[in-house]
């Protein structure tokens, strides 16, 4: 075993970490309870949003209109005591409409003039970039620095964004006229691409009851911004066993066409595979998922549970796959079957698995 492997072996959490794990698990349960006051169903979507926030990642949300995407995000912000800002992306939206701009301000006493920066709507904890593909690439790119560097540069001066900072961009998969598809490099900045599906029959029945009645719904805040930052720090400290690291690498590298030994169906169905960010997000997402479940170690199951939202927007399918009706999700399904695990979670830390059972 190498030194690096020894540093990532599962270890027992300290008493402080153990207490934090229990508090986070309870807080996540409370947040889901608060969201249930407004949102019916969508449990998988809510879990992925929570994982992304705790991993300091961003989400690309795709779903048809009317599935309460905006309400879900605003309610999530309310339950976390965070500032929420909604930006409606349109063809005439300019970068300065998002980041802010400098204006000349005159001192009425001295008559001196100076530039003053007026902050745009991006200066909030949670940003909903509604229908991001409706605006030209120049305006889409205004979010890149904010998402990656968590700052805005105007006139050579850097303006840090509030912490925590989370961007959730939505796309309508139906209407594609007059839209600007996000480049692959920009999609890669998003940790997850989340699909919002139609509700089930019973869920839609409850939606009708909830939305057509005359009553006020109050959402209580569960976590503060400082609490979320502490949880994000805890997520980073969760150890990852070596066999999980190796599994993540095998899974991601198996998508890279004509590079090394990849499954034959990959060469047939993919023209481009996932980059290093995919592996990083699989590990970070696995850590956040473990924390939400009250565990202090990452398992292969955590990685497999997040493979679809992490990989689906990073895989470029070939014309052959598209003409055969093969989606990126189906490619991920085949990858999960084809990539060997070469190690089990029980072999790494059975004492921890027993302690948290």
C-alpha positions as CSV (number, residue, x, y, z in Angstrom):
1,X,0.0,0.0,0.0
2,X,1.3,3.4,-0.9
3,X,1.5,6.4,1.4
4,X,-1.3,8.1,-0.6
5,X,-3.5,5.1,-0.2
6,X,-2.9,5.1,3.6
7,X,-4.0,8.7,3.8
8,X,-7.4,8.0,2.3
9,X,-8.3,4.8,4.3
10,X,-11.6,5.0,6.1
11,X,-11.1,6.2,9.7
12,X,-13.4,6.6,12.6
13,X,-14.8,10.1,12.9
14,X,-14.0,12.3,15.9
15,X,-16.7,13.0,18.5
16,X,-17.2,16.4,16.9
17,X,-17.5,15.0,13.4
18,X,-19.8,12.3,14.7
19,X,-22.1,15.0,16.2
20,X,-21.9,17.0,13.0
21,X,-22.9,13.9,11.0
22,X,-26.0,13.4,13.1
23,X,-26.9,17.1,13.0
24,X,-26.6,17.1,9.2
25,X,-28.7,14.0,8.8
26,X,-31.4,15.6,11.0
27,X,-31.2,18.9,9.1
28,X,-31.5,17.2,5.8
29,X,-34.7,15.4,7.0
30,X,-36.0,18.8,8.2
31,X,-35.3,20.5,4.9
32,X,-37.1,17.7,3.0
33,X,-40.0,18.2,5.4
34,X,-40.1,22.0,4.7
35,X,-39.9,21.4,0.9
36,X,-42.8,18.9,1.1
37,X,-45.0,21.8,2.2
38,X,-44.7,23.3,-1.3
39,X,-43.2,20.5,-3.5
40,X,-44.9,17.1,-4.0
41,X,-42.6,14.2,-4.9
42,X,-39.3,15.0,-6.8
43,X,-37.3,13.3,-4.0
44,X,-34.5,12.3,-6.3
45,X,-34.2,15.9,-7.7
46,X,-34.2,17.4,-4.1
47,X,-31.5,14.9,-3.0
48,X,-29.3,15.8,-5.9
49,X,-29.7,19.6,-5.3
50,X,-28.7,19.1,-1.6
51,X,-25.7,17.0,-2.7
52,X,-24.6,19.7,-5.1
53,X,-24.9,22.5,-2.6
54,X,-22.9,20.6,0.1
55,X,-20.3,19.8,-2.6
56,X,-20.0,23.5,-3.6
57,X,-21.2,22.5,-7.1
58,X,-23.8,23.8,-9.6
59,X,-26.7,22.1,-11.3
60,X,-28.2,22.2,-14.8
61,X,-31.9,21.4,-14.5
62,X,-33.9,20.2,-17.4
63,X,-37.7,19.8,-17.5
64,X,-40.8,20.9,-19.2
65,X,-42.6,24.1,-18.0
66,X,-44.9,23.8,-15.0
67,X,-42.9,21.3,-12.9
68,X,-42.3,23.8,-10.1
69,X,-38.6,24.2,-10.8
70,X,-38.5,27.8,-9.7
71,X,-40.7,27.2,-6.7
72,X,-38.4,24.3,-5.7
73,X,-35.3,26.4,-5.7
74,X,-36.8,29.4,-3.9
75,X,-38.3,27.1,-1.3
76,X,-34.9,25.5,-0.8
77,X,-33.3,28.9,-0.4
78,X,-35.9,29.8,2.3
79,X,-35.4,26.6,4.2
80,X,-31.6,27.3,4.3
81,X,-31.9,31.0,5.2
82,X,-30.1,32.0,2.0
83,X,-30.5,35.0,-0.4
84,X,-32.3,33.9,-3.6
85,X,-32.1,35.6,-7.0
86,X,-33.9,34.7,-10.1
87,X,-32.6,35.8,-13.5
88,X,-34.8,35.3,-16.5
89,X,-32.5,34.7,-19.5
90,X,-33.8,36.3,-22.7
91,X,-32.2,37.0,-26.1
92,X,-31.7,40.7,-25.3
93,X,-30.1,40.1,-21.8
94,X,-26.6,41.6,-21.5
95,X,-23.7,40.4,-19.3
96,X,-23.9,43.6,-17.2
97,X,-27.5,42.7,-16.5
98,X,-26.2,39.7,-14.5
99,X,-22.9,40.8,-13.0
100,X,-23.6,44.5,-12.5
101,X,-22.0,47.6,-13.9
102,X,-20.0,50.7,-13.0
103,X,-21.7,54.1,-13.0
104,X,-20.4,57.6,-12.5
105,X,-21.5,59.1,-9.2
106,X,-21.1,62.8,-8.4
107,X,-20.5,64.1,-4.8
108,X,-23.0,66.8,-4.4
109,X,-20.8,68.7,-1.9
110,X,-17.4,68.6,-3.6
111,X,-18.6,68.0,-7.1
112,X,-16.0,65.2,-7.5
113,X,-17.0,62.3,-9.7
114,X,-16.0,58.7,-9.2
115,X,-17.0,55.3,-10.5
116,X,-19.3,53.2,-8.3
117,X,-20.1,49.5,-8.8
118,X,-23.7,48.6,-8.8
119,X,-24.1,44.9,-8.0
120,X,-26.2,42.7,-10.3
121,X,-28.5,39.9,-9.4
122,X,-25.6,37.4,-9.4
123,X,-24.7,38.7,-5.9
124,X,-26.8,36.2,-4.0
125,X,-26.4,32.8,-2.4
126,X,-28.6,30.8,-4.7
127,X,-29.0,31.9,-8.4
128,X,-31.7,30.6,-10.6
129,X,-30.6,31.1,-14.2
130,X,-34.0,30.5,-15.8
131,X,-33.9,29.1,-19.4
132,X,-30.2,29.8,-19.7
133,X,-30.2,28.6,-23.4
134,X,-32.5,31.5,-24.4
135,X,-29.6,34.0,-24.2
136,X,-26.6,34.3,-26.6
137,X,-23.2,32.8,-25.7
138,X,-21.7,36.1,-24.7
139,X,-24.3,36.5,-21.9
140,X,-24.1,32.8,-20.9
141,X,-20.4,33.2,-20.5
142,X,-21.0,36.0,-17.9
143,X,-21.7,33.2,-15.4
144,X,-18.5,31.3,-16.0
145,X,-16.2,33.3,-13.8
146,X,-18.9,33.5,-11.1
147,X,-19.3,29.7,-11.1
148,X,-15.6,28.8,-11.2
149,X,-13.9,31.6,-9.3
150,X,-16.9,32.8,-7.2
151,X,-16.1,36.4,-8.1
152,X,-17.0,39.1,-10.6
153,X,-14.3,41.2,-12.3
154,X,-15.5,44.7,-13.5
155,X,-13.1,47.4,-14.7
156,X,-10.1,45.3,-13.5
157,X,-11.5,45.1,-9.9
158,X,-12.5,41.8,-8.4
159,X,-15.8,41.6,-6.4
160,X,-16.1,38.4,-4.3
161,X,-19.5,36.7,-4.4
162,X,-21.3,35.7,-1.1
163,X,-20.5,32.3,0.4
164,X,-22.1,29.8,-0.1
165,X,-22.8,30.3,-3.8
166,X,-24.9,28.0,-5.9
167,X,-26.1,28.4,-9.6
168,X,-29.0,26.4,-10.8
169,X,-29.7,26.8,-14.5
170,X,-32.8,25.5,-16.2
171,X,-33.5,24.4,-19.8
172,X,-36.7,23.6,-21.6
173,X,-36.2,20.4,-23.6
174,X,-39.2,21.0,-25.9
175,X,-38.8,24.4,-27.6
176,X,-35.5,24.7,-29.3
177,X,-36.3,27.5,-31.8
178,X,-34.3,30.7,-31.0
179,X,-32.2,29.0,-28.4
180,X,-28.4,28.8,-28.0
181,X,-27.2,25.4,-26.9
182,X,-24.6,25.5,-24.1
183,X,-21.2,24.5,-25.3
184,X,-19.7,21.3,-23.9
185,X,-17.0,23.3,-22.1
186,X,-19.7,25.3,-20.3
187,X,-21.8,22.3,-19.5
188,X,-18.8,20.8,-17.9
189,X,-18.8,23.5,-15.2
190,X,-22.1,22.1,-13.9
191,X,-21.7,19.3,-11.4
192,X,-25.0,17.6,-12.2
193,X,-27.5,17.7,-15.0
194,X,-30.8,16.9,-13.3
195,X,-33.9,15.7,-15.1
196,X,-37.2,16.8,-13.7
197,X,-39.8,14.3,-14.7
198,X,-43.6,14.4,-14.7
199,X,-45.2,13.6,-11.3
200,X,-46.9,10.2,-10.7
201,X,-50.7,10.1,-10.6
202,X,-51.0,10.2,-6.8
203,X,-48.4,13.0,-6.7
204,X,-50.2,15.1,-9.3
205,X,-53.5,14.5,-7.4
206,X,-51.8,16.0,-4.3
207,X,-50.5,18.9,-6.4
208,X,-54.0,19.7,-7.4
209,X,-55.2,19.7,-3.8
210,X,-52.2,21.8,-2.6
211,X,-52.3,24.5,-5.3
212,X,-56.0,25.1,-5.7
213,X,-56.8,25.6,-2.0
214,X,-56.8,29.0,-0.2
215,X,-54.2,28.6,2.6
216,X,-50.9,30.2,3.3
217,X,-47.7,28.1,3.5
218,X,-44.9,29.1,5.8
219,X,-41.5,27.5,5.3
220,X,-39.2,27.5,8.3
221,X,-35.4,28.0,7.9
222,X,-33.3,25.0,9.0
223,X,-29.7,26.0,8.2
224,X,-27.9,29.3,8.0
225,X,-25.1,30.2,5.6
226,X,-22.5,29.6,8.3
227,X,-24.0,26.2,9.0
228,X,-23.8,25.2,5.3
229,X,-20.2,26.3,5.0
230,X,-19.3,24.1,8.0
231,X,-21.0,21.2,6.4
232,X,-19.2,21.8,3.2
233,X,-15.9,21.7,5.1
234,X,-17.0,18.4,6.8
235,X,-17.8,16.9,3.4
236,X,-14.2,17.6,2.3
237,X,-12.9,15.7,5.3
238,X,-14.8,12.5,4.5
239,X,-12.2,9.8,3.6
240,X,-12.4,7.8,0.4
241,X,-11.1,4.3,0.3
242,X,-8.5,3.5,-2.5
243,X,-10.8,1.0,-4.2
244,X,-13.5,3.7,-4.6
245,X,-10.9,6.1,-6.2
246,X,-9.8,3.4,-8.6
247,X,-13.5,2.5,-9.5
248,X,-14.2,6.2,-10.2
249,X,-11.1,6.4,-12.5
250,X,-12.1,3.2,-14.4
251,X,-15.6,4.4,-14.8
252,X,-14.6,7.8,-16.2
253,X,-11.7,6.7,-18.3
254,X,-13.9,4.0,-19.9
255,X,-15.8,6.8,-21.6
256,X,-12.8,8.2,-23.5
257,X,-13.0,7.0,-27.0
258,X,-10.0,5.3,-28.6
259,X,-7.9,5.8,-25.5
260,X,-6.6,2.6,-23.9
261,X,-9.0,-0.3,-23.3
262,X,-12.6,0.9,-23.5
263,X,-15.7,-1.3,-24.1
264,X,-16.5,-1.7,-27.7
265,X,-19.9,-0.1,-27.4
266,X,-18.2,3.1,-26.2
267,X,-16.4,3.4,-29.5
268,X,-19.7,2.9,-31.4
269,X,-21.8,5.2,-29.3
270,X,-19.6,8.0,-28.1
271,X,-17.6,10.6,-30.0
272,X,-16.3,12.3,-26.9
273,X,-16.0,11.2,-23.2
274,X,-15.8,12.7,-19.8
275,X,-12.9,14.8,-18.5
276,X,-11.2,14.9,-15.0
277,X,-14.0,17.1,-13.6
278,X,-16.3,14.1,-13.9
279,X,-14.1,12.1,-11.6
280,X,-13.8,15.0,-9.1
281,X,-17.5,15.5,-9.0
282,X,-18.2,11.8,-8.5
283,X,-15.9,11.7,-5.5
284,X,-17.2,15.0,-4.0
285,X,-20.8,14.0,-4.6
286,X,-20.1,10.6,-3.0
287,X,-18.8,12.4,0.1
288,X,-21.8,14.6,0.3
289,X,-24.2,11.7,-0.1
290,X,-22.4,9.8,2.6
291,X,-22.7,12.8,5.0
292,X,-26.4,13.2,4.2
293,X,-26.9,9.6,5.2
294,X,-24.8,10.0,8.4
295,X,-21.8,8.0,7.2
296,X,-18.1,9.0,7.3
297,X,-16.9,6.9,4.4
298,X,-17.7,6.7,0.7
299,X,-18.9,3.5,-1.0
300,X,-19.1,2.4,-4.6
301,X,-22.9,2.6,-4.2
302,X,-22.5,6.3,-3.6
303,X,-20.6,6.7,-6.9
304,X,-23.0,4.6,-8.9
305,X,-26.0,6.5,-7.5
306,X,-24.5,9.8,-8.9
307,X,-23.1,8.4,-12.2
308,X,-26.1,9.5,-14.4
309,X,-26.4,13.2,-13.2
310,X,-22.6,13.6,-13.4
311,X,-21.9,11.9,-16.7
312,X,-25.0,12.5,-18.9
313,X,-24.0,16.0,-20.0
314,X,-20.4,15.1,-20.4
315,X,-20.8,12.3,-23.0
316,X,-21.2,13.3,-26.6
317,X,-23.0,10.5,-28.5
318,X,-22.3,9.7,-32.1
319,X,-24.7,9.9,-35.0
320,X,-25.0,6.2,-35.0
321,X,-26.2,6.2,-31.4
322,X,-28.6,9.1,-32.0
323,X,-30.1,7.5,-35.0
324,X,-30.6,4.2,-33.0
325,X,-32.3,6.1,-30.1
326,X,-29.4,5.5,-27.7
327,X,-29.2,8.3,-25.0
328,X,-26.3,9.2,-22.8
329,X,-28.2,7.7,-19.9
330,X,-28.3,4.3,-21.6
331,X,-24.6,4.6,-22.2
332,X,-24.1,5.1,-18.5
333,X,-26.3,2.1,-17.7
334,X,-24.0,-0.1,-19.9
335,X,-20.9,1.4,-18.3
336,X,-22.1,0.6,-14.8
337,X,-22.6,-3.0,-16.0
338,X,-19.3,-3.3,-17.8
339,X,-16.8,-1.6,-15.4
340,X,-15.6,-4.0,-12.8
341,X,-15.5,-3.0,-9.1
342,X,-12.4,-4.9,-8.0
343,X,-13.0,-4.5,-4.3
344,X,-16.0,-4.3,-1.9
345,X,-17.0,-1.7,0.6
346,X,-17.1,-4.3,3.4
347,X,-13.4,-5.1,3.0
348,X,-12.4,-1.5,3.7
349,X,-14.1,-0.6,6.9
350,X,-16.4,-3.3,8.2
351,X,-16.2,-1.8,11.7
352,X,-17.4,1.5,10.5
353,X,-20.2,0.0,8.4
354,X,-21.3,-1.8,11.6
355,X,-21.0,1.3,13.7
356,X,-23.2,3.4,11.4
357,X,-25.7,0.6,10.6
